[in-house]
C-alpha cells in the first residue's frame, strides 16, 4: 500500500522556499552527539533565523507546532515509522532527509527516501538505490565533527591543545555485530606491538549515552592528549571521527578504501594537513602509517596542530554543514 503518490516537487517546494522566513524543524535521534551551542548561535541562513530542534518526530508532535520545513537526520533507527507519523499529522510542508548511514542498510534507506521530498546523503559513493518516484536525490553533504562547536573547540585547544602528547595510537571505537571483520582488525591492532590506546565498546544505546553525555570538554581533552588516531570505516565511509581527530590537532591514519575522502579533501590537502593513508588491512601497514604520522607530527609541532584544528573549525563542523544545506536549498 502506498502512503503517498508521486507529486510535482517543484509545485510543492517553490512556494515554501520563496518565503522570507522559513519555519524550520531539525530532528536527530543522536541529539546528544551535538554540542549544545550548535543550534543556539546566529542563524544558518538569512531566511532561517531560528531552528527548533527535537530528538525525533514524536517529540516534535507533542508541542502541537507545525513547520514549513522539517530536516530529519537519519541514523538507522525508527525514522520510517516516524516519517509516516509526520505525514499523517502534517507536521511540515516539506521533508528533507540527511541520511547519515546510506552506506549500509539499503532497504531501510530506500524506504526512507520514498517518504521524503528531498534527500541529501552523507556518503556520496552509494546512492543509486535511493532513486525513486517520490523524492529528489539532491546532493552530498558529508559527515563532520558534531561533538564540539567552534567556541568549545577553540577554548579547549587554547587550554590543552599544545601540551605534550602521547605517542600512543588513539582510537575509541564502537563495534557492531554486523561488522565482525572490523572488530577483529581493531582487536588485532589493539593487541599488537604498536603503542596504542585503542578502546572497543559495543554500540549499545547505553554505551553511546555514556560517551556522548559525558562532559564535552573532557572528551575533547582526551583526544588532545594524543598525536595520532586510527580512523577505520564500517563500510568504506568517511566518518565523523576523521574530522574529530583533525579538530583535536591529531594526524589521522585512514585506509585507502574511503572513496569520499579524496572528494571532500583532495590529495594535496591531505598532504598539507597531513592525513596518512594505508593500503591493506594489516597490522604491518598500520604500523608503517603510524610511524609516519608520529614523525610528521613531531616535525610540524604546534604549527601543525593549529593548522589541522583551524581547518576543521572553519570548514567541517555541524554549523558548516547546515549552512551548506540551506545554501543548496534556498
C-alpha positions in Angstrom: 0.0 0.0 0.0 1.4 3.4 -1.0 1.5 6.0 1.7 1.8 8.8 -0.9 1.6 9.3 -4.7 4.3 10.8 -6.9 4.0 14.6 -6.8 5.3 17.7 -8.6 8.0 18.6 -6.2 8.6 22.0 -7.8 4.9 22.9 -7.2 5.3 21.8 -3.6 8.7 23.3 -2.8 8.8 26.6 -4.6 6.1 28.5 -2.5 7.8 27.4 0.7 11.4 28.3 -0.3 10.3 31.7 -1.6 9.0 32.8 1.8 11.1 35.4 3.6 11.1 33.4 6.9 11.1 29.6 6.8 9.9 28.0 10.0 12.3 25.1 10.3 12.5 21.9 12.4 15.6 19.7 12.8 15.3 16.2 14.3 18.1 13.8 15.2 17.9 10.7 17.4 21.6 11.5 18.1 20.8 14.8 19.6 23.3 14.1 22.5 26.1 13.9 19.9 25.8 17.6 19.2 27.4 20.4 21.1 24.6 22.3 22.8 25.9 25.5 21.2 25.4 24.3 17.7 21.8 25.4 17.3 22.0 28.4 19.7 24.2 30.6 17.6 23.4 33.1 14.9 21.2 32.0 12.0 22.4 29.4 9.5 20.7 31.4 6.7 19.0 34.9 6.5 15.6 33.2 5.9 16.1 30.7 8.7 16.6 33.0 11.7 15.9 30.2 14.2 15.7 26.4 14.3 13.5 24.2 16.5 15.5 21.1 17.5 13.9 17.8 18.7 15.2 14.3 19.3 12.6 12.9 16.9 9.3 13.4 15.2 7.1 12.1 18.1 8.8 14.6 20.4 8.1 17.4 17.9 4.5 16.4 17.5 3.9 16.7 21.3 4.3 20.5 21.0 1.4 20.8 18.5 3.7 23.1 16.3 3.8 23.0 12.5 6.6 23.8 10.2 7.4 24.9 6.7 10.5 22.7 6.6 11.5 19.5 8.5 15.1 18.4 8.2 15.5 14.8 9.5 19.0 13.5 10.3 18.6 9.7 10.0 20.6 7.1 12.0 19.1 3.7 11.0 16.6 3.6 13.9 12.8 4.2 13.8 12.7 7.0 11.2 10.5 5.2 8.7 7.6 4.9 11.1 8.3 8.4 12.4 8.1 9.9 8.9 4.8 8.2 8.3 3.5 9.7 11.5 4.8 13.2 10.5 2.9 13.0 7.2 -0.2 11.7 8.8 -0.3 14.7 11.2 1.0 17.2 8.6 4.0 18.2 10.8 5.7 20.1 7.9 5.1 21.1 4.3 8.4 19.9 3.0 10.5 17.0 4.4 14.3 16.9 3.8 16.4 13.9 4.9 20.2 13.9 5.6 21.0 10.2 5.5 24.0 9.6 7.8 24.2 5.8 7.1 23.3 5.4 3.5 26.5 3.3 3.0 24.6 0.4 4.7 21.0 -0.9 5.3 19.9 -0.1 1.7 16.3 -1.4 2.1 15.8 0.8 5.2 17.2 3.9 3.5 15.3 3.3 0.3 12.0 3.2 2.3 13.0 6.5 4.0 13.7 8.1 0.7 10.3 7.3 -0.7 8.7 9.2 2.3 10.8 12.3 1.8 10.7 15.2 -0.6 14.4 16.0 -0.8 17.3 13.7 0.1 20.9 14.5 1.0 23.4 11.7 1.5 26.4 11.7 3.9 28.2 9.1 1.7 28.4 10.0 -1.9 29.7 6.7 -3.2 26.5 4.7 -2.6 23.4 6.4 -3.8 21.9 4.7 -6.9 19.5 2.6 -4.9 17.9 5.7 -3.4 16.4 6.9 -6.7 12.6 6.8 -6.7 9.5 8.5 -8.0 8.7 10.4 -4.8 11.7 12.4 -3.8 14.7 14.2 -5.3 18.2 12.9 -4.6 19.6 16.4 -4.1 23.3 16.2 -3.1 26.1 15.0 -1.0 26.7 16.6 2.4 29.5 14.6 4.1 29.7 14.0 7.9 31.7 16.3 10.1 32.7 16.9 13.7 29.5 17.4 15.6 30.6 16.8 19.2 32.0 20.3 19.6 31.0 23.8 18.5 33.7 26.2 17.3 33.8 28.1 20.6 34.1 24.9 22.6 36.9 23.6 20.4 38.8 26.8 20.5 38.6 27.1 24.3 39.9 23.6 24.8 42.6 24.0 22.2 43.9 27.1 24.0 43.9 25.3 27.3 45.1 21.8 26.4 46.0 21.5 22.7 49.6 22.5 22.8 50.7 20.4 25.8 52.9 17.4 25.5 51.1 14.5 23.8 51.3 10.7 24.0 52.7 8.7 21.1 50.1 6.0 21.7 47.8 5.4 18.7 44.4 6.7 19.8 41.0 5.1 19.0 37.8 4.9 21.0 35.6 2.7 18.8 32.0 1.5 19.0 31.8 -2.0 17.5 28.9 -3.7 15.7 27.9 -7.3 15.5 27.0 -6.7 11.8 30.7 -5.9 11.1 32.8 -8.7 12.7 35.8 -8.3 10.4 36.2 -4.7 11.6 36.0 -5.7 15.2 38.7 -8.4 14.6 41.0 -6.0 12.9 40.7 -3.4 15.6 41.4 -6.1 18.2 44.5 -7.1 16.2 45.7 -3.5 16.3 44.9 -3.1 20.0 46.9 -6.2 20.9 49.8 -5.5 18.5 53.2 -4.1 19.3 52.1 -0.6 18.1 51.9 1.6 21.2 48.2 2.3 21.4 45.2 3.3 23.4 42.5 1.6 21.2 39.3 1.1 23.2 36.5 -1.1 22.0 32.9 -0.9 23.2 29.8 -2.5 21.8 27.5 0.1 20.1 24.6 -0.1 22.5 22.4 2.9 23.3 23.7 2.8 26.9 27.3 2.8 25.8 26.7 5.6 23.3 25.0 7.7 26.0 27.8 7.1 28.5 30.2 8.6 26.0 28.2 11.4 24.3 26.6 12.6 27.5 29.9 12.9 29.3 31.5 16.3 29.8 32.2 17.7 26.3 35.3 19.5 27.4 36.8 16.3 29.0 36.0 14.4 25.8 38.0 16.8 23.7 40.9 16.9 26.2 41.1 13.1 25.9 41.5 13.4 22.1 44.1 16.2 22.5 46.3 14.0 24.7 47.4 12.1 21.5 49.3 12.8 18.4 47.6 10.4 16.0 44.5 8.2 15.8 43.1 5.4 13.7 40.1 6.2 11.5 38.5 2.9 10.4 35.3 2.8 8.4 32.4 0.5 8.9 31.9 0.1 5.2 34.1 2.5 3.1 32.6 5.5 4.9 34.2 8.8 5.8 33.0 9.1 9.4 32.8 11.9 11.9 35.8 10.6 13.9 38.1 11.6 11.0 37.1 15.3 11.5 37.2 14.9 15.3 40.8 13.8 15.0 41.8 16.8 12.9 39.9 19.2 15.2 41.9 17.9 18.1 45.1 18.5 16.2 45.8 14.9 15.6 47.1 13.3 12.4 44.5 10.8 11.3 45.5 7.4 9.9 42.9 6.1 7.4 42.7 3.2 4.8 42.5 3.9 1.1 39.1 2.3 0.7 37.3 5.5 1.6 36.2 6.9 -1.8 34.7 10.1 -0.4 37.9 11.2 1.3 39.6 12.3 -2.0 36.4 14.2 -2.9 36.0 16.0 0.4 39.7 16.5 0.9 41.7 16.5 -2.3 45.1 14.7 -2.2 47.0 18.0 -2.0 45.0 19.0 1.1 45.7 15.6 2.7 49.4 16.1 2.1 49.3 19.5 3.7 47.4 18.6 6.9 48.6 15.8 6.7 46.4 12.7 6.5 48.3 9.3 6.4 46.8 6.5 4.3 47.5 2.8 4.4 46.7 0.3 1.7 46.0 -3.1 3.3 44.1 -4.1 6.4 47.2 -5.5 8.1 48.9 -4.6 11.4 52.1 -4.1 9.4 50.5 -1.4 7.2 49.0 0.4 10.1 52.4 0.3 11.9 54.1 1.9 8.9 51.4 4.6 8.7 51.6 5.1 12.5 55.4 5.7 12.4 55.0 8.2 9.5 52.2 10.0 11.4 54.4 10.4 14.6 57.3 11.6 12.5 55.1 14.2 10.7 53.5 15.3 14.0 56.9 15.8 15.7 58.3 17.7 12.6 55.4 20.1 12.5 54.9 20.5 16.2 52.4 23.2 17.4 52.1 24.8 13.9 50.7 21.5 12.6 48.3 21.1 15.5 46.9 24.6 14.9 46.7 24.0 11.1 44.6 20.9 11.5 42.4 22.4 14.2 41.6 25.6 12.3 41.0 23.7 9.1 38.1 21.7 10.7 36.9 24.6 12.9 36.5 26.8 9.9 35.2 24.2 7.4 33.9 20.9 8.8 31.8 21.5 11.9 28.0 20.8 12.1 27.4 24.5 11.5 29.3 24.4 8.2 27.2 21.5 7.0 23.9 23.2 7.9 24.9 26.4 6.1 25.8 24.3 3.1 22.4 22.5 3.2 20.5 25.7 3.4 22.6 27.4 0.7 21.8 24.4 -1.6 18.1 24.5 -0.8 17.5 28.2 -0.7 
